[in-house]
Amino acid sequence: MSPLGTSAMARGTDPDTSHIAAESFDAAAMEMAVYEVIKSFRNGCIADDVEQRMPGCRSHSITPRFAPLIRKGLIVDTGRRNKALSGRPQRVVMATSLIEELL
């Protein structure tokens, strides 16, 4: 199994439509796509940056991939915050492979 392997889930209390959507969604593929985009930003990026590079994908499909990627050690939260298009701060994430190159 790929280090990015994961499965989409719906809670037992979610409506049937959520379960149908979860079954048709390839979370592992989305996670890999988000990771590849994050790796392309040498100085880190925010969710808005990833969204701009993934036409057709919205933030609500992108940001849930950050936590699993952090848990797997593939990206890190840099602790920095950049202003998003909404005007609110978003966390800056970076691929760990890029951090290792900087050391």
C-alpha positions as CSV (number, residue, x, y, z in Angstrom):
1,M,0.0,0.0,0.0
2,S,1.2,3.5,-0.8
3,P,2.2,5.8,2.1
4,L,-0.7,7.9,0.9
5,G,-3.2,5.1,1.0
6,T,-6.4,6.1,2.7
7,S,-10.1,5.6,2.3
8,A,-13.0,8.0,2.2
9,M,-15.4,7.6,5.1
10,A,-18.8,8.8,6.2
11,R,-20.1,8.7,9.7
12,G,-22.9,6.3,10.6
13,T,-25.2,9.3,11.3
14,D,-24.5,10.8,7.9
15,P,-27.3,10.7,5.2
16,D,-27.3,8.1,2.5
17,T,-26.0,10.6,0.0
18,S,-22.8,11.1,2.1
19,H,-22.2,7.3,2.1
20,I,-22.7,7.2,-1.7
21,A,-20.3,10.1,-2.2
22,A,-17.7,8.5,0.1
23,E,-17.8,5.3,-1.9
24,S,-17.3,7.1,-5.2
25,F,-14.4,9.4,-3.9
26,D,-10.8,8.2,-4.3
27,A,-9.3,9.9,-1.3
28,A,-5.9,8.3,-1.9
29,A,-5.7,9.8,-5.4
30,M,-6.7,13.2,-4.1
31,E,-4.2,13.0,-1.3
32,M,-1.4,12.2,-3.8
33,A,-2.5,15.0,-6.1
34,V,-2.5,17.6,-3.2
35,Y,0.9,16.3,-2.0
36,E,2.4,16.7,-5.5
37,V,1.2,20.3,-5.7
38,I,2.5,21.1,-2.2
39,K,5.9,19.7,-3.2
40,S,6.0,22.1,-6.1
41,F,6.1,25.2,-3.8
42,R,9.7,25.5,-2.6
43,N,8.8,28.0,0.2
44,G,5.6,26.3,1.3
45,C,2.0,27.2,0.4
46,I,-1.5,27.7,1.7
47,A,-4.7,25.9,0.6
48,D,-5.5,28.8,-1.8
49,D,-2.3,28.1,-3.6
50,V,-3.1,24.4,-4.0
51,E,-6.6,25.2,-5.2
52,Q,-5.3,27.5,-7.9
53,R,-3.1,24.7,-9.2
54,M,-5.9,22.2,-9.1
55,P,-8.6,23.4,-11.5
56,G,-12.0,22.0,-10.6
57,C,-11.0,21.2,-7.0
58,R,-12.3,23.3,-4.2
59,S,-10.8,24.1,-0.8
60,H,-13.3,21.7,0.9
61,S,-11.7,18.8,-1.0
62,I,-8.1,20.0,-0.5
63,T,-7.8,21.1,3.1
64,P,-9.0,17.7,4.6
65,R,-5.9,16.1,2.9
66,F,-3.5,18.2,5.0
67,A,-3.9,16.5,8.3
68,P,-3.3,12.9,7.0
69,L,-0.3,14.1,5.0
70,I,1.1,15.7,8.3
71,R,0.4,12.5,10.2
72,K,2.3,10.5,7.6
73,G,5.2,12.9,7.8
74,L,5.0,14.0,4.2
75,I,4.3,17.6,4.9
76,V,4.7,19.9,7.9
77,D,2.8,22.9,9.2
78,T,5.6,25.6,9.1
79,G,3.9,27.6,11.9
80,R,3.7,30.6,9.5
81,R,0.3,32.0,8.4
82,N,-0.4,33.8,5.2
83,K,-3.5,35.8,4.3
84,A,-5.9,33.8,2.1
85,L,-8.2,35.2,-0.6
86,S,-10.9,35.4,2.1
87,G,-8.7,37.7,4.2
88,R,-8.3,35.1,6.9
89,P,-4.9,33.6,7.7
90,Q,-4.2,30.0,6.4
91,R,-1.4,27.8,7.6
92,V,1.6,27.5,5.4
93,V,2.5,23.8,4.7
94,M,5.7,22.5,3.1
95,A,6.8,19.1,1.9
96,T,9.2,17.5,4.3
97,S,11.5,16.5,1.4
98,L,12.1,20.2,0.8
99,I,12.9,20.9,4.4
100,E,15.5,18.1,4.3
101,E,17.1,19.7,1.3
102,L,17.4,23.0,3.2
103,L,19.3,21.4,6.1
